[in-house]
Structures are given as C-alpha cells and as structure tokens.
Amino acid sequence: MGQAEHTPVFSADEYLAWEPAQLDRHEFLDGEVFAMAGAEDRHVTVAGNFYIALRQHLSGSPCRTYMSDMRLQVAAANSYFYPDVLVTCSTRDLASPLVKTEPKLIIEVLSPSTAAYDRGLKFSHYRSLPSLEEFALIDLDTRNTDVYRKGPDGLWVLHPFGRGETVSLASVALELSAAQLFADVLEL
C-alpha cells in the first residue's frame, strides 16, 4: 500500500519570510509549521538559570549563549527550531544575526506536552548537526537532567544527573549545581 504524498505548507524561504510577522513563534519541520505554546514559570526560570550560568561562564570567549527566541536551522531535516538555550562558538553563527546553524550545546526544558517530542524526533534532528557535542534535557517534575554527549566515535552516550546532583557539561567545561539550576523554582 502506498503512502500519502507529503505536501508542504511552506517552503523554508516562505516560512522565513512569514514567521517574523507573526505574534507567536513557530517551528518549521519540513514544510509544516507548528505554533510554540507559552511556557510555565518553572520552565522559564530554569532556562533562564542555565542561560545566565552559561553566559557568565563563557564571557570573553568566542562562544555565545542564546535563549528561546533564537532560531536554529537544522538543514538535514529542512527544519527550524527554537531551543530553550543554545551555545555556539562558530564564526559563521556570529555573523548571522537571525539564524544559527552550528550549535555546540542545546538545552531543552521538558514540558508535559512536548517531552516525548523533545526526547524523540527533535533529538533525532539535532543529532544531524555535525557541530553538536551535547544535548541536555531538564525534567522539571523529577529535577533530573539527562545530558547526551557525542563521543569520539560519533555515538551519543547518556550521562544522567539525578535530583540534587551537579550537572556537568563537557562541551563548555561547566559544572552547574542543582541549587544554581533550580534557583527560585518552587516545588509542586
């Protein structure tokens, strides 16, 4: 039995022309556009804590840290995403004010509605980025952080950090304590 033909809603160029005029952000996945939902307080606070720690740690280096309003292109997937936090040290990215393409580190704070997507399809697309060295997923409910690190053999290895443990990010040589990561985040 044949499969239904995929008819894109937008080309990548059409998406890039359309999206800046929208009130809400939209991710683009091979022709389809998906509205980004607003985030809860805990999500924004943890992403902000990570951003601040990375920004301070990388100050004076060629690396830059960006929050969720920076668009990331994953050309191999014909897609554009808005990661919660990303770090790039690429001179090409520094020259591009609107889109980054060569992240070293991507961080996603999990939401109940997007956790499976972030762990699955989105991570599979992120893995196609040759520059990517680490991908971190923060679970707000359990306060666990899963860091996937690409080894020299190209294989991705999980480095889990449990509640209360210091998170280690080898790609940027940063240790972030649980107290720093979850500062000002209320327990539910």
C-alpha positions, 0 to 999 in steps of 0.5 A: 500500500502506498503512502500519502504524498507529503505536501508542504505548507511552506517552503523554508524561504516562505516560512522565513519570510512569514514567521517574523510577522507573526505574534507567536513563534513557530517551528518549521519541520519540513514544510509544516509549521507548528505554533510554540505554546507559552511556557510555565514559570518553572520552565522559564526560570530554569532556562533562564538559570542555565542561560545566565550560568552559561553566559557568565561562564563563557564571557570573553570567549568566542562562544555565545549563549542564546535563549528561546527566541533564537532560531536554529536551522537544522538543514538535514531535516529542512527544519527550524527550531527554537531551543530553550538555550543554545551555545555556539562558538562558530564564526559563521553563527556570529555573523548571522544575526537571525539564524544559527546553524552550528550549535555546540550545546542545546538545552531543552526544558521538558514540558508535559506536552512536548517531552516525548517530542523533545526526547524523540524526533527533535533529538533525532534532528539535532543529532544531524548537526555535525557541530553538536557535542551535547544535548541536555534535557531538564525534567522539571517534575523529577529535577533530573537532567539527562545530558547526551554527549557525542563521543569520539566515535560519533555515538551519543552516550547518556550521562544522567544527573539525578535530583540534587546532583551537579550537572556537568557539561563537557562541551563548555567545561561547566559544572552547574549545581542543582541549587544554581539550576533550580534557583527560585523554582518552587516545588509542586 
